[in-house]
């Protein structure tokens, strides 16, 4: 998985006054959890743009003073309810021998016959899936191959499980499916209606001729 480097500074004071001063200066108060005591630090808000405002998943390298670097993942983030400014971020330290849980985006691959030839519409039910894996096995995305999906078919999480990670959803969770489009459904109704009308008209014409 790709990493993004965040350059920060340790926080000596974590009170409300110091936190407000940090935000006014364009910085975000952060906490790193994991082994040992939580580490409080801050980093410029602009440095989080590639981590927060993206559909992709990344790990983080937190670089502090003195060249000290820590591998982590974003665990929680708080936004201001009106301005959407980042108020606070929690990170979790990555350990090589410890599995962690993370949301990974789903990438569609292939072309569904039910869409190309059946007139159906592909619906993506899960844009992200939560998985559990060792840091070295965290994928950039989870591939959902739709090459065999006919009209009405569904792709389940049970079909995407691998030895590298565990998908933390029930096996019957639908990732994507090919559904009948509204236009096709309406066309079928119209055709059936016309057929019934034609049959009724034909019967009426035959009855009239006999009379």
C-alpha positions in Angstrom: 0.0 0.0 0.0 1.2 3.5 -0.8 2.2 5.8 2.1 1.9 9.5 2.7 4.4 11.4 4.8 3.1 13.8 7.4 5.6 16.1 9.0 4.6 17.1 12.6 5.8 18.5 15.9 5.4 17.0 19.4 2.9 18.9 21.5 4.1 19.9 25.0 0.7 21.2 26.0 -2.6 19.6 25.2 -5.0 22.0 27.0 -7.9 23.8 25.3 -6.0 27.1 25.0 -3.0 25.5 23.3 -5.3 23.4 21.0 -7.2 26.6 20.0 -3.9 28.3 19.3 -2.7 25.4 17.1 -5.9 25.5 15.0 -5.7 29.3 14.6 -2.2 28.9 13.2 -3.5 26.4 10.6 -2.3 23.2 12.4 -4.3 20.1 13.4 -3.9 18.5 16.8 -3.3 14.8 16.5 -2.8 11.7 18.7 -0.9 8.6 17.9 -2.1 5.4 19.7 -0.5 2.0 19.8 2.2 0.6 22.0 3.1 2.7 25.1 1.7 6.1 26.0 -0.3 8.1 23.4 1.9 10.5 21.4 0.4 14.0 21.0 1.6 16.0 18.0 0.4 18.6 15.5 0.9 19.1 11.8 -0.2 21.7 9.1 -3.7 21.1 7.9 -2.6 21.4 4.3 -0.4 18.4 4.7 -3.5 16.1 5.2 -5.2 16.9 1.8 -3.8 13.9 0.0 -4.7 11.6 2.9 -8.2 12.9 3.8 -9.7 14.2 0.6 -9.3 11.1 -1.6 -11.2 7.9 -2.2 -7.9 5.9 -2.0 -6.5 4.2 1.0 -3.0 5.0 2.3 -0.8 4.3 5.3 1.0 7.2 6.9 4.6 7.9 7.8 4.6 10.4 10.7 7.9 12.3 10.7 8.7 14.2 13.9 11.6 16.3 15.0 15.0 14.6 15.0 14.1 12.4 12.1 11.9 10.1 14.2 9.5 8.3 11.9 6.5 6.1 12.8 4.3 4.1 10.5 0.6 4.4 11.2 -2.9 4.5 9.7 -5.7 7.1 10.1 -8.1 5.8 12.8 -10.5 8.7 13.3 -11.0 12.2 12.1 -13.3 15.1 13.3 -14.5 17.9 11.2 -16.1 21.3 12.1 -19.8 20.9 11.5 -20.1 24.2 9.6 -16.7 24.9 7.9 -15.5 21.2 7.4 -12.1 22.2 8.7 -10.2 19.3 10.3 -10.5 19.6 14.1 -8.6 16.5 15.3 -7.1 13.3 14.0 -6.3 10.0 15.7 -3.7 7.7 14.3 -2.8 4.1 15.1 0.7 2.8 15.1 1.5 0.0 12.7 3.5 -3.1 13.9 4.9 -5.6 11.4 3.6 -8.6 13.3 0.2 -7.3 14.3 -2.9 -7.3 12.1 -5.0 -4.1 11.7 -8.4 -3.3 10.4 -8.9 -0.8 7.6 -11.4 0.3 4.9 -10.2 -0.5 1.4 -11.8 0.8 -1.8 -13.3 -1.6 -4.3 -12.1 -1.5 -7.9 -14.3 -2.9 -10.7 -12.5 -4.9 -13.3 -13.9 -6.5 -16.5 -17.2 -6.1 -18.4 -20.4 -7.8 -17.3 -22.3 -9.7 -20.1 -25.6 -8.7 -18.4 -24.7 -5.1 -19.1 -23.2 -5.4 -22.5 -25.8 -7.8 -24.0 -28.6 -8.0 -21.5 -29.3 -4.3 -21.2 -28.8 -4.3 -17.5 -27.2 -1.7 -15.2 -24.3 -2.4 -12.9 -24.9 -1.3 -9.3 -21.9 -1.0 -6.9 -23.3 -1.7 -3.4 -20.0 -1.5 -1.6 -17.5 1.2 -2.5 -15.2 0.2 0.3 -14.7 -3.1 2.3 -13.3 -3.4 5.8 -10.5 -5.9 5.9 -8.0 -7.3 8.5 -4.4 -7.9 7.6 -0.8 -7.5 8.4 0.6 -4.1 7.3 2.7 -5.7 4.5 -0.5 -7.4 3.1 -2.7 -4.2 3.0 -3.8 -3.8 -0.6 -4.3 -0.4 -2.4 -7.7 -1.7 -3.5 -9.8 -4.9 -3.7 -10.5 -6.1 -7.3 -14.1 -7.1 -8.1 -14.1 -8.9 -11.4 -17.6 -8.6 -13.1 -16.7 -10.5 -16.3 -19.2 -13.4 -15.5 -22.1 -11.4 -14.2 -25.3 -12.0 -16.2 -28.5 -10.1 -15.8 -29.7 -10.6 -12.2 -26.3 -11.9 -10.9 -24.6 -10.7 -7.8 -21.0 -10.7 -6.6 -20.6 -11.5 -2.9 -17.7 -10.9 -0.5 -17.2 -14.6 -0.2 -15.9 -14.6 -3.8 -13.3 -11.9 -2.9 -11.6 -13.6 0.1 -7.9 -14.3 -0.2 -5.1 -15.7 2.0 -3.5 -12.2 2.3 -6.4 -10.6 4.2 -9.8 -11.3 5.8 -12.9 -9.4 4.7 -14.8 -8.3 7.8 -18.2 -8.6 6.3 -20.7 -11.5 6.2 -20.1 -13.9 3.2 -23.5 -13.0 1.8 -22.7 -9.3 1.6 -23.4 -8.1 -2.0 -20.5 -6.1 -3.4 -22.1 -5.4 -6.8 -24.9 -6.7 -9.0 -26.4 -6.4 -12.5 -30.0 -5.2 -12.3 -32.6 -4.6 -15.0 -32.6 -1.0 -16.1 -35.8 1.1 -15.7 -35.9 1.7 -19.4 -35.8 -2.0 -20.1 -38.5 -2.7 -17.5 -40.7 0.0 -18.9 -40.2 -1.3 -22.5 -41.2 -4.8 -21.3 -44.4 -3.4 -19.8 -45.2 -1.4 -22.9 -44.7 -4.4 -25.1 -46.9 -6.6 -22.9 -49.6 -3.9 -22.9 -49.5 -3.5 -26.7 -49.7 -7.3 -27.1 -52.8 -7.5 -24.8 -54.4 -4.6 -26.6 -53.7 -6.2 -30.0 -55.2 -9.5 -28.8 -58.3 -7.8 -27.5 -58.7 -5.9 -30.8 -58.2 -9.1 -32.8 -60.9 -10.8 -30.7 -63.3 -7.9 -31.2 -62.7 -7.9 -35.0 -63.4 -11.7 -35.2 -66.6 -11.3 -33.2 -67.7 -8.5 -35.4 -67.1 -10.5 -38.6 -69.1 -13.5 -37.3 -72.0 -11.2 -36.6 
